[in-house]
Amino acid sequence: MGTSRQLDIFGYALNAERDGMNFYLKASRKFKDVKDLKNLFAQLAKEEAKHMETFIGLRAKMEGKDVEECFRIQEIDDYLESVIRDGLFPRGENVTKKLEKVDSVASACAMAIQAEKNSILLYSELAKLVKDKEQKKILEKIAGEEKTHLVMVGTLRSDFDPMYAALKFGRFF
């Protein structure tokens, strides 16, 4: 990891969950006329807020420790580091600008699906690298919840995007 040996991994995860919560809140407002999407995104925003609380607790336990004490740092590769640094969802004003360009339920879901995939990757990989068994279980649980989010968003997208549904289910309706 070179010069970023002091990388605050749980801090990045906390920020990622905050970005996810903000994305889902903004998207639920933008698509307020599409009840299913609005409700799903509002629910996902609440779940990302719970994940934030979890990462605040994990970060507090890490307080005062060097990253190497908590993670097998030599195993964090460039790809994982880029996921950590780039974030999982669009950030800040970027989220507003990206959502302005999103003009359909299908494209909002596509953006959410990509972010959920990144979340699954990040938390699954971190679970492999964390040294503490309790933290490993927590990261695996969050990765599992993100997998559930992915399925929920994908299912909703199928209802609004016939091509996606055809690819997902292997047939046209």
N, C-alpha and C positions, 0 to 999 in steps of 0.2 A: 504493500500500500504506500510505499515511499514516504513522502512528506506528510501524509494525512494520518499518521499513526495515532493522533489524539482524536480521531474521528468520533463524534458523539453519535453512535449508531442508534440508540434509543431516542435521542433528540431528533434525528432524521425521521425515524418511524413516527414519532409524535407529530412532526410537521406534515408528513404524508397523510396521516389520518385527518389532520385539520384541513388540509387541502381537499381531501375527499369529502369531508362534511360540507365544506363551502361549495364544492362543485354540485353535490346532490341538492343542497338547499337552493342554489341559484337555478339549477335545471328544473327543480320541482315548481319554482315560481314561473319560469319561462313557459313551461308546458302545463300550466294550471288548468287548462281546458281539457286536457287528456287525463281523466280521473285516474286510470290505472297507473300511468307513468308518474303523475304527481304523488300518488300515495306510495308507490314503491320507492321513489327517490327520497321522499320525506322519511320513510322507514329506514332506508340505508343511511341517511344523514345521522339519525339517532344512533344507529349501530356504530358508525365511525366515531361518534362522540364517546361511546363506551370504550372503544379501542384506545382513544386518546387518554382516557383515565387510566387504563391499564399501562400504557407506556409511561405515563407520569410516575406511576408506582415503580415500574422497572427502572426508570432513570434514577429515581431517588435511591434505590438499592445500590445502584452503580456509583453513586456520588463518592468522590474521593478515590475511586479505583482507576487504575490505568486500563485502557481498552484491552491490553494483552491479558489482564487478569480475568476478564470476562469472556473473551472470544479467542478462538484459535485464529488469530489475526493473519497469520501467514497464508491461510487458505482462502482468504477473501480475494477473489480475482478481479481483474479490471472490469469485467462485465457487471458483476455485482456492485462494485463501487460506482459504476456509472448509473445503475438503477437507483442507488442510494442518493447520489448527488443530483440527478436530474428530476427526481420526484416521480410520483406515481400518477398524479393528476395535474392538470394545468394549474399554475399558481397565480395568486393575487389578481391583478388586473387582467392577466393573461386568460384567466378562466372566464371573465366577462366577455373579452374579445372573442374567444373561441366559441362561447355559447351564442354570441350574436350571429356567427356564421352558421351555426347548427340550425337547420330549418325543418328537421323532421324528427319524429320519435326514433326512427331507425338510426339516424346519425348520432343522436344523444346517447342511445344505448351502445352504439359502436365505441364511442369515446369511453363510456363507463366500463365496457367489457375489457378494453385494452388496459385501463387503469387497474381493474380487478386482477387481471392476469399478472401484471407487474407486482401487485400486492402479494399474490400467492407465491410468486417466485422469491420475492424479498424475504417474506416471513418463513418460508420453507427452508431457504438457504441459511438464514440466520439461526433457525432452530438447530441446524446441523453444526453450526459453528459455536454456539453458546456453550459455555462450560457448566453452568448451573442447571441441574436437572429440572428444577421447578420452573425456571425461565424457559427452558426448552419446551416443557409441556404447554406453557402459556402461548409461546410463539406458534406451536403446532395447532393449538386451539384457534388462534386468530386466523392462521392460514386456512383452516377448515371453514371458518365463518366466511372468509373472503371467497372460498370456493362456492359456498351457498349463494353469496351475492352474485357471483358470475352466472350461476344457473338461473337465478331469478331474473336477472337483466336479459340474459339470452332468451329465456322463455317469452318475456314481454316483447323483445325485439322480433321474435318469430311471428307474433301477432300482427306486426306492422310492416314487415319486410319480407315479401314472398320469396325473394332470391335467397335471403339468409335462411329462411325456413326450409327451402329446398335443399340447400347445402347441409343444414343441420340434420334434417331427417332423411335426406337422400332421395327425395322425390318431390315432384310438384303436386299441388293440390288441384 
